Amino acid sequence: MKNLNYLLAANLIVWIVFFAYHFSLSRRNSHLQKEINLVRAKLESKESPSAPSK
């Protein structure tokens, strides 16, 4: 029975680490998406007024 307790504790720790890693990746992805949108908006604003007219 003692070994089963260690197995369950290890399983719980693995799941906690997994969800913490998933949460970390999710936050990083959200931050990068905001940064991409900001850069895209800056590029679009620079392209619009400086377009040459023929």
Secondary structure, 3 states (H helix, E strand, C coil): CHHHHHHHHHHHHHHHHHHHHHHHHHHHHHHHHHHHHHHHHHHHHHHCCCCCCC
